[in-house]
Amino acid sequence: MKVIIGGDLVPTSTNYDLFEDEDSKKLLGEELYSLWNSVEMRIFNLEVPLTDQNTPIQKCGPNLKTPTRTIKGIKKLNPSLITLANNHILDQGINGLNSTTALLESEKIPFIGAGKNISDASKPYIFRKNGISVGFYTCAENEFTIATERNPGANPFDPLESLDHINKLKSECDYVVVLYHGGKEHYRYPSPYLQKVCRKIVEKGADVVICQHSHCVGSFEEYNNSTIIYGQGNFIFNKYDNEYWRTSILVYLNIGESVNVSYVPIITDNNSIRLANARESHDILAAFNNRSKELLQEGVIESKYEQFANEKIESYLRALSGVGKWTSRIDRKIMNGRLMKRKYSKSRLLAIQNFIECEAHRELLLKGLKGFRGDNLSGR
């Protein structure tokens, strides 16, 4: 059995017409189109609701939306399975999610990762062929689109539940592939916690773990005879024109007596994608392999993540401070950050750390925030 797994797919205004015209050859390019259709199973993450209504939820970050007519091109890509466990599938509320799932059902496209409640959203998918069974499970980090016992949305990663789901799935099939929608955007290495989570997923039965969401090619490691991929980049999603978004990999699984994992570099080219040429493939894979070798060195993950955190902490503190955009800009450009330093004493920083780090404080803080903003959506 041969399987190709792509990252995030979001039709944008630049290629709505290609999707509506079902022009999958132009969307993928001739060479990639041929490869894509040569395998038994094709999978990607649909990271946008398909709807013609504008019903955005309250959240931070963009509320994505794609017109329903793009389902034609999505169908033409001949997906064997679409995953919906991501941080945007509920961007247009219940109406947007229902519109998306209704379209997929009408086109007879299997999907997992989102549903009318958390029980529905957490269901896996098992593909059987030639005497081989492969189970697929997908989950997402907790943001604004997560399902609950009473509300629809995406399947969250819950260490008290998801690991049991994966372990049960392994008992029902030969191989398990887990698609984990998590990790920090534009960061090419796992955080220490993400590595711990993915390794535990392997210990519970996964043969392949693929972290999506980071919008860039990351790194990988072999662990307990399984493969963990920390970021594969996008599939078809051309929101930005930079090196993070321009280069990606498809994950190619050749499954028989074992799972052989290989990588297919792709390039975003204007409003479509294509196979990377020989030089581009060499560069993408060389960097991917070099970062992966770094992961083998003791302390590298921790040191790189500490450096990344030091680069990002000021932006988080400014967001938490409540200081306006212009005041913040004046503080950075003219006052050299003195305003922020006065605002955040050591005692205040320790209090913030405790509120986030301590489970009891964090749970109470989150519940209180949802109620304080006045739209506590029945426990979401």
LOPA-853228 format. One line per 2 residues: for each residue x, y, z of C-alpha. Coordinates in pm, 1 decimal, decimal comma. Layout:
<atoms>
X Y Z  ... $
</atoms>
This chain:
<atoms>
0,0 0,0 0,0  131,8 342,0 -96,6 $
9,4 658,7 76,9  86,2 1028,2 17,7 $
10,4 1275,5 296,2  2,5 1649,9 230,6 $
-6,8 1931,6 481,9  -254,1 2219,5 503,7 $
-483,8 2295,6 209,6  -663,4 2631,7 192,3 $
-799,3 2759,2 -139,5  -741,7 3136,2 -159,3 $
-870,5 3408,6 -389,7  -566,3 3353,8 -612,6 $
-678,6 3003,5 -708,8  -1055,9 2987,4 -646,0 $
-1104,3 2959,4 -1023,0  -864,9 2664,9 -1050,7 $
-1060,9 2481,9 -782,5  -1396,0 2573,5 -934,9 $
-1276,1 2462,7 -1280,0  -1149,6 2133,7 -1130,3 $
-809,1 2201,7 -1285,3  -608,0 1968,0 -1062,9 $
-335,2 1929,1 -1325,0  -261,4 2300,6 -1305,2 $
-296,1 2305,0 -926,7  -35,1 2029,8 -892,9 $
168,9 2053,0 -1211,6  199,9 1759,6 -1452,4 $
471,4 1566,6 -1266,4  315,0 1599,5 -922,5 $
-30,4 1522,3 -1063,9  104,6 1193,4 -1198,7 $
273,9 1102,1 -869,0  -26,4 1206,6 -661,0 $
-256,5 976,3 -855,0  -16,1 680,6 -859,9 $
-83,0 578,7 -497,5  -370,1 397,2 -326,7 $
-436,6 665,5 -67,3  -414,1 1046,8 -70,9 $
-459,7 1250,2 248,8  -439,4 1618,3 339,4 $
-559,7 1861,1 606,6  -842,4 2096,5 505,8 $
-768,2 2398,3 723,8  -1063,1 2616,3 630,9 $
-1442,2 2597,6 647,9  -1618,3 2576,8 310,8 $
-1908,1 2820,3 335,6  -2070,3 3111,8 152,7 $
-2194,6 3274,2 474,1  -1992,8 3508,8 691,7 $
-2045,0 3391,2 1051,9  -1705,5 3438,9 1222,9 $
-1651,4 3331,9 1581,2  -1477,5 3555,8 1833,5 $
-1109,2 3461,1 1847,2  -763,7 3606,2 1807,2 $
-602,3 3546,9 1471,3  -769,2 3535,6 1128,2 $
-1110,2 3380,9 1062,4  -1053,8 3181,7 745,6 $
-1326,9 3107,8 491,0  -1343,8 2955,6 142,6 $
-1647,9 2953,1 -91,6  -1836,4 2627,3 -134,8 $
-1768,7 2618,2 -509,8  -1408,0 2517,4 -435,4 $
-1533,9 2170,9 -334,5  -1519,4 2082,1 -705,3 $
-1141,3 2111,0 -714,8  -1100,6 1947,9 -375,2 $
-1302,2 1650,9 -502,6  -1093,9 1643,8 -821,7 $
-778,8 1596,3 -612,0  -930,5 1254,8 -539,4 $
-868,9 1253,1 -162,9  -900,7 919,1 10,3 $
-929,8 1095,5 345,1  -945,7 1457,9 458,8 $
-855,7 1564,7 811,7  -1033,1 1852,8 985,6 $
-864,0 1861,9 1327,2  -707,6 2207,3 1311,7 $
-729,9 2557,0 1458,5  -945,3 2705,3 1176,6 $
-1220,6 2454,3 1101,0  -1466,3 2636,7 1332,5 $
-1364,3 2987,4 1220,5  -1713,1 3046,0 1076,0 $
-1892,8 2885,5 1365,3  -2125,1 2586,6 1363,7 $
-2275,0 2696,9 1030,9  -1932,1 2689,5 865,5 $
-1846,4 2347,8 1007,4  -2183,6 2202,5 910,5 $
-2150,7 2343,0 559,2  -1805,8 2182,2 526,4 $
-1904,3 1838,1 652,2  -2224,6 1838,3 445,6 $
-2025,9 1912,2 128,3  -1773,5 1637,3 203,4 $
-2052,4 1390,1 274,3  -2238,8 1484,3 -44,5 $
-1920,0 1422,6 -245,0  -1858,5 1096,5 -55,5 $
-1518,5 1216,5 70,0  -1424,4 1049,0 401,0 $
-1312,9 1285,3 677,5  -1205,8 1266,7 1041,1 $
-1101,2 1507,5 1314,3  -1414,9 1719,6 1357,1 $
-1774,1 1646,6 1447,1  -2087,0 1738,9 1637,1 $
-1915,5 1673,9 1972,4  -1584,4 1546,8 2106,3 $
-1688,8 1182,3 2082,3  -1775,4 1223,9 1715,3 $
-1464,0 1430,4 1642,2  -1225,7 1176,8 1795,4 $
-1326,6 883,4 1574,6  -1039,7 731,9 1371,6 $
-1045,0 595,2 1017,7  -918,9 251,3 917,5 $
-814,4 181,7 558,5  -785,6 -180,6 450,1 $
-632,3 -314,4 131,1  -432,9 -619,6 22,4 $
-457,0 -770,9 367,6  -310,2 -459,4 534,7 $
-500,2 -232,3 773,3  -382,6 120,2 852,1 $
-552,6 336,1 1115,5  -548,5 715,4 1097,0 $
-603,8 940,0 1397,9  -589,8 1319,1 1403,2 $
-601,3 1579,2 1679,1  -518,8 1945,5 1729,5 $
-372,2 2167,0 1996,5  -631,9 2352,0 2203,6 $
-727,1 2681,0 2042,0  -1065,9 2832,4 1956,1 $
-1211,2 2553,8 1740,2  -1203,6 2260,1 1980,3 $
-1504,5 2031,7 2031,4  -1647,8 1964,9 2376,4 $
-1892,5 1706,8 2508,1  -2178,9 1939,4 2408,6 $
-2035,8 2148,0 2125,7  -1906,8 2072,7 1773,6 $
-1551,8 2137,2 1663,4  -1212,3 1976,3 1616,2 $
-1072,1 1683,1 1811,1  -831,4 1819,0 2075,7 $
-514,4 1651,5 2190,2  -588,7 1543,7 2545,6 $
-313,2 1339,0 2712,2  -575,9 1170,9 2931,2 $
-788,4 1062,3 2634,0  -602,1 1083,7 2302,0 $
-327,2 841,8 2401,8  -593,1 584,3 2491,5 $
-760,8 641,4 2154,0  -430,2 573,2 1978,2 $
-358,1 264,7 2186,3  -704,6 123,1 2111,8 $
-663,8 195,4 1740,4  -334,2 6,0 1736,1 $
-512,1 -299,5 1875,3  -752,1 -288,5 1579,3 $
-512,5 -256,5 1285,6  -160,6 -333,3 1165,3 $
-26,9 21,6 1153,2  -123,5 359,9 1296,2 $
-57,1 704,8 1151,2  -121,5 1008,1 1374,3 $
-161,4 1358,5 1232,1  -101,3 1608,6 1512,0 $
-195,0 1967,9 1432,1  45,0 2148,0 1660,7 $
379,4 2314,3 1711,4  476,6 2679,3 1675,4 $
437,1 2849,9 1340,5  764,3 2911,1 1153,6 $
972,5 2709,3 1399,1  1159,7 2417,2 1246,2 $
1232,1 2213,2 1559,6  1011,1 2050,1 1821,8 $
969,9 2213,3 2158,0  1077,1 1987,4 2446,8 $
710,3 1928,6 2529,5  611,9 1851,2 2169,7 $
890,4 1594,7 2143,4  773,9 1436,4 2469,8 $
414,0 1420,0 2343,2  508,5 1270,4 2006,3 $
736,0 1011,1 2163,6  455,3 909,0 2398,9 $
221,0 880,0 2097,7  473,8 638,9 1945,8 $
493,0 441,3 2269,1  114,4 406,7 2258,1 $
126,3 248,5 1912,6  184,8 503,5 1635,7 $
415,2 397,7 1353,5  424,6 746,2 1201,1 $
350,5 1081,0 1367,0  325,6 1391,1 1146,9 $
306,4 1737,3 1304,8  135,5 1986,1 1077,7 $
36,3 2350,9 1146,4  385,6 2507,5 1154,7 $
368,9 2616,9 786,9  730,8 2519,3 729,4 $
949,8 2216,8 672,4  1090,3 2117,8 1009,1 $
1286,5 1810,1 1114,6  1230,2 1443,8 1195,3 $
1352,3 1168,3 1424,2  1339,0 789,6 1433,0 $
1212,4 672,5 1770,8  1129,7 316,2 1879,1 $
1127,3 200,7 1514,6  875,0 472,4 1428,3 $
910,6 806,8 1248,1  815,0 1145,8 1394,3 $
802,0 1442,1 1155,9  806,0 1783,9 1319,9 $
658,7 1995,9 1041,1  602,3 1923,2 674,3 $
489,0 2265,5 554,5  173,8 2341,6 356,8 $
12,7 2145,7 76,1  -179,1 2412,9 -119,7 $
-193,3 2737,7 77,2  -25,9 3044,3 -74,0 $
-108,6 3311,2 183,5  251,8 3439,7 213,9 $
544,9 3452,8 -24,0  845,0 3358,6 187,2 $
1078,4 3063,0 222,9  871,6 2908,8 502,5 $
558,8 2897,6 287,7  723,7 2841,7 -50,0 $
884,6 2505,8 30,4  711,6 2194,4 167,1 $
729,8 1817,8 166,7  478,0 1545,3 102,1 $
516,5 1238,7 322,1  527,0 918,6 113,2 $
449,9 592,8 294,8  524,6 256,2 137,2 $
349,3 5,8 363,1  402,1 -367,7 354,5 $
578,9 -580,9 613,6  689,7 -247,6 762,0 $
637,8 124,2 698,8  897,6 290,9 478,2 $
887,4 671,0 498,7  1026,8 900,7 228,8 $
981,4 1266,5 141,9  874,5 1449,3 -174,2 $
975,6 1819,2 -182,6  723,7 2056,6 -342,2 $
729,2 2426,0 -425,9  450,8 2685,0 -415,8 $
449,6 2851,1 -757,3  220,5 3154,2 -781,8 $
-135,9 3016,2 -740,6  -41,6 2646,8 -754,9 $
227,0 2398,7 -649,2  470,6 2171,7 -830,8 $
736,3 1910,8 -771,8  1066,3 2067,2 -671,7 $
1339,2 2035,9 -932,4  1662,8 1846,8 -859,6 $
1848,2 2144,1 -711,2  1550,2 2258,5 -503,2 $
1491,4 1903,7 -377,1  1854,5 1870,0 -276,9 $
1847,6 2196,6 -83,6  1517,9 2122,8 93,7 $
1611,9 1769,1 193,3  1968,2 1860,3 290,5 $
1842,5 2126,2 531,8  1571,1 1888,3 659,9 $
1826,5 1614,2 723,7  2079,0 1851,0 884,6 $
1820,1 1979,9 1132,1  1720,1 1622,2 1206,5 $
2081,1 1527,3 1281,4  2098,1 1819,8 1522,3 $
1812,8 1666,7 1722,4  2041,5 1373,1 1806,1 $
2279,1 1601,4 1995,8  2211,3 1624,0 2366,0 $
2066,4 1957,7 2475,9  2007,1 2094,3 2124,2 $
1627,5 2092,8 2143,5  1633,0 2273,3 2478,7 $
1893,2 2531,4 2375,6  1725,1 2613,8 2043,9 $
1386,9 2643,8 2208,2  1525,4 2870,5 2479,7 $
1674,0 3095,8 2211,6  1340,9 3098,7 2025,2 $
1153,1 3179,8 2346,3  1388,5 3469,6 2423,0 $
1317,3 3609,5 2077,4  939,5 3588,1 2125,2 $
882,3 3675,6 2491,1  866,1 4051,2 2440,4 $
583,9 4020,4 2186,8  385,7 3805,3 2432,5 $
441,5 4049,9 2719,0  336,8 4343,6 2504,9 $
18,7 4159,4 2405,4  -59,4 4089,4 2772,8 $
19,3 4443,9 2885,2  -286,9 4608,6 2733,3 $
-69,6 4889,2 2599,7  -192,1 5019,4 2264,5 $
-8,7 4968,3 1936,3  124,9 5323,4 1913,6 $
233,5 5339,8 2277,5  410,0 5008,6 2232,5 $
581,2 5134,7 1918,6  699,1 5451,5 2093,5 $
830,0 5241,5 2383,7  1029,7 5018,8 2147,0 $
1160,4 5287,8 1914,2  1219,6 5579,7 2150,8 $
1216,2 5454,6 2509,1  1417,3 5134,2 2445,3 $
1156,1 4925,1 2625,4  1170,4 5112,8 2955,0 $
789,7 5125,5 2977,5  763,9 4746,0 2956,3 $
1040,9 4700,0 3210,5  858,2 4922,9 3459,2 $
527,6 4748,2 3390,1  669,6 4399,4 3448,7 $
846,9 4382,9 3782,7  1004,5 4056,1 3887,9 $
714,2 3983,7 4124,0  460,8 4037,5 3845,3 $
652,1 3812,8 3607,9  661,3 3541,8 3875,5 $
285,1 3575,4 3925,9  220,8 3538,6 3551,2 $
447,2 3235,5 3539,1  260,3 3075,3 3829,6 $
-81,5 3144,2 3674,7  24,7 2969,9 3352,8 $
242,4 2692,4 3494,0  26,5 2571,8 3783,7 $
-257,1 2346,6 3668,3  -508,7 2473,8 3924,3 $
-441,4 2840,8 3844,0  -438,5 2780,8 3466,9 $
-769,8 2592,4 3463,5  -939,1 2856,3 3678,8 $
-789,6 3143,2 3476,3  -911,4 2998,0 3145,8 $
-1261,7 2935,3 3275,9  -1275,4 3285,3 3423,1 $
-1151,0 3449,7 3102,9  -1423,5 3285,5 2896,7 $
-1690,4 3403,0 3136,8  -1541,7 3751,5 3178,6 $
-1550,8 3823,1 2805,6  -1921,4 3742,9 2811,6 $
-1949,7 3466,7 2549,4  -1873,8 3145,5 2730,0 $
-2031,9 2929,9 2452,7  -2163,7 2659,9 2685,7 $
-1828,2 2557,9 2824,0  -1600,4 2592,3 2521,1 $
</atoms>
